[in-house]
Amino acid sequence: MFKTRLLSGILLVIIALATIITGGDILFATLLIISLIGMTELYKILDVNRQLLGFAGYAACVLYYALIRMGRADGITFLTIAFLMVLMLIYVFSYPKYRSEHIMLIFFGLFYVAFMLSYVYQIRMLEQGAFLVWLVFLCSWGSDTCAYCVGMLIGKHKMAPKLSPKKSIEGAVGGVVGAALLSALYAVIMGAVFSGTELSAVQYALIGAVGSVISQVGDLAASAIKRNHDVKDYGKLIPGHGGILDRFDSVIFTAPIIYYMAMILM
């Protein structure tokens, strides 16, 4: 199991490196596909992934990404309202096939998965995006690794015993400190390697610390949804890790926060 998880993790890192370094349409298309898969995993919880409601969600996801690609952020509010109206039309004219929680899950899925993940692409398109985008993964996957190591070594106080019994307060603090240090070190190294590039270690450390906190909230939020619906994993796409949402649950929360912190601080 450990070997499978390790190999899958290495493959994920390679894919992340290839798509993010390339950026542009390749990163855009990758995130769109990941978003659609993630929404499918979420919709499976209430078995609406292959029904009319599910397809409405997928269509809204594609339209949202099209607006992002065209730089038409002004159309997102209209898309959101139109999407809700379409869902309510389906709900009303197919009554009593669907329940209100189906509508809520479909609507929530567009925001939780597609909107949030798209910020990885939006960060990459910023002026310093080629450097900033890696903070998403340092604050999610890096923080998770640091939290796990510290928790295993000195973790004694449970952080959320009913939701995630293995997570400790000490581990959470270790994750925040680890992400801050990794982000600061990353800024120093990148600033040294790429001459003429000024990256503030203090700003990167601050973004890393806040990003780690949000990352851990995202991880717990995904666990809460699974527990509410008695689901162990969202899927089996990634051997040893589960589904897209199992691996990207923290990235989903972290990306928007890093984007807006970068806009404020940089």
C-alpha positions, 0 to 999 in steps of 0.5 A: 500500500505504501509503495503504491501511494508513493508511486502515485504521489511521484506521478502526481508531482511529475504531472504537476511539474509538467503542466504548471511549468508549461502553463497556458492552455495545457494547465487550463485544460488539465484543471478543467478535466480535474474539475469535471472529474472532481464534480463527478466524484462529488455528485456520486454521493447522491447518485446524480452524476449521470442524471440531468442535474449532473450534466447541468453542473458539468455544462456550467463548469465548462462555461465558467472555464470558458469565461476565465479563459476569455478574461470575461470575469464580468460574466461569472455572476450572470452564469451563476444566476442562470445556472441556479435558474436552470437547476430550479427549472429541472427541479420543478418540472421533474418533481418529485424525482429530485429533492432539494438537497440534490439541487444544493449539492449540484450548485455547491459542486460548481463553486467548491470544485470548479471555481476554487480549483480554477484559481491555480490557473489564475495564479499562474497567469499573474505577473509573478505567477510562475513563482507564486503558483507553487505556494499552493502545493507547498501550503497544501501537500508540503503542509500536510507532510510537515503536519504528519511528521510532527504529529507522529513525533510529538502529537498528543492533543486531538484537533478534531477527534470525531472528524479526524482522530489521527490529526493533532494540534501539535501536527497542525502547528507543525504544518503551519510552521513547516509551510511558512519555512518552506515558502520562505526558503523557496523564495530565497532559492528562487531569488538566487537562481533567477537573477533579477527576480526579487521575491520577499521571503517574509511575504512568502512565509506569511502567505505560506502560514495562512495558506497552511491554516486554510489548507487544513480546514479544506482537508477537514471539510472534505472529510466532514462531507465524506463522513456525513454521507458514509463515504470512505474515499471520493473515488479510486482514480489515484491508487493509494490516494483515492479520488481527485477530491481526496488528493486535491481537497486542501488545494481547493481551499488554498488556491483562492486564498493565495491568489487574493493574498498575492494580490494584496501583498505583492 
